Amino acid sequence: MTEPFDPDATLIRVLTDPACIPDPYPLYNQLRDHAPIFQTSVTGTWVVNRYEHAKAMLRDPRCGSGAGLEGGDRTAIDGSSRRARTGTLSMLFLNPPDHTRVRGLVARSFTPRRVEQMRPEVEAMCDALLDDLDGDGDFVDKVAFPLPANVISALVGVPEADREFLRPLIYDLGVGIEPTASDDEIAAADIAGEEITAYVVDLIARRRADPQDDLLSGMIEAKDGEDKLTEDEIIVNTLLIYAAGFETTTHLLGNTVRQLVAHPDQHELLRSDRSLIPGAIEEVLRFDPPVQMDGRYVFEDLELGGVTIPAGSGTMTLIGAVNRDPDVVDDPDTFDVTRTDTQVLSFGSGIHYCLGAALARLEGQALLGRMLDRYDTWKIVGEPSWRRRFTLRGVEHMHVRLS
């Protein structure tokens, strides 16, 4: 007799079992097929696993951020309590009208045009890092981490001399969004946040005294009539943009190399037709997204797929599951760089759509193009080692040999 499917046990495996990190997708398929929408008994969170349901929820004005709400402490997957965020919140944790105001002011300095103007600079950074790698070494350490770190630093206005100091702090800070973060990791994230905040406060003072052509100077000067960002709003949103520009794109670059090594036929297609590069990056974002989870708080009762999620509920969208929904994409477990109708929620959707999506795509396209120009043969030596994280999923070390 077949035992009934247990979505709670499957979800806990996905979130906590290190053996699942390299390939969580078979478990995602089970969740999507057997429990497209369900409430976990551990945290009370509602989990959404189908594309159309997830997209509708992420775009629905009845859903937003629960950060800062009274009694907003959350329960971690191990049953422990996580305190609510307090103080000035970044736009990631705001709802309209506050979100509309802050994002509008920040976006004035973070435009697609500004991002596209960086393409020659990003390509030059790719060349310098590939020169340093010299065809053999740790791809993450030599290329996939320093490229987005240098790009976001140049965009924000962080001097090159300060970037290595910030690297471990950003790594510690990022664990704060993980549903399985331990108390020690949360404490380390708090300490890192304090150190980075002190650095940003000093950098803002320098930019006020000597404005530059960078994002931070633009945020300081951004106005809508008499409205400007407050000092605290500049600080928290600079931290958000800077931290978000690191690890997510690092994993996108690492995943791109892993998938093209694993699928040599697709690698060959790219070698023969460079016009496929943008689509290849979209396919990596669909097939193996660097961000695996997005969350919302439900302010009013919400019906999805015949299920009512009650007001006051927290939700979790499993991006790795929804991106492979067979109702949206044909043959979803096949990696295919020639797809032309790729639909992904890898950057979210709705008002919280990732402000840095264009920048991440630019970095992926630039590096992929430069690697195809320089190397005919790509190999991964040994097994990559994975970060013990779920929300931001990717390899920590990966030895490559390129020729």
Secondary structure, DSSP 8 states (H G I E B T S, - for coil): ------HHHHHHHHHH-GGGTT--HHHHHHHHHH-SEEE-TTT--EEE-SHHHHHHHHH-TTEE--TT-TT--EE-TTS-EE----SS--GGG--TTHHHHHHHHHHTTS-HHHHHHTHHHHHHHHHHHHHHHTTEEEHIIIIITHHHHHHHHHHHT--GGGHHHHHHHHHHHHGGG-TT--HHHHHHHHHHHHHHHHHHHHHHHHHHHS--SSHHHHHHH-EETTEE--HHHHHHHHHHHHHHTTHHHHHHHHHHHHHHHH-HHHHHHHHH-GGGHHHHHHHHHHHS-SB-EEEEEESS-EEETTEEE-TT-EEEEEHHHHTT-TTTSSSTTS--TT-SS----TT--GGG--TTHHHHHHHHHHHHHHHHHH-S-EEEEEEEEE-S-SSB--EEEEEEEE-
